[in-house]
């Protein structure tokens, strides 16, 4: 079972690793958590990411290279 806190920690870790100049996609987050079933986690990743965006920890940016219905990538907010 995957918990929201696990997803949150993974998003924040990726944001820290990439910094405010580089993006990462929801599928990258999901794959770090569960490579075998990462597609099943995408909606949960989006939900947790939306909370982090509201908190000002990350931001989303449009991307043409992310397949799926929500073509956005995430990145760390500068100074957070």
Order of alpha helices (4+ residues) and beta strands (2+ residues): alpha-beta-alpha-alpha-beta-beta
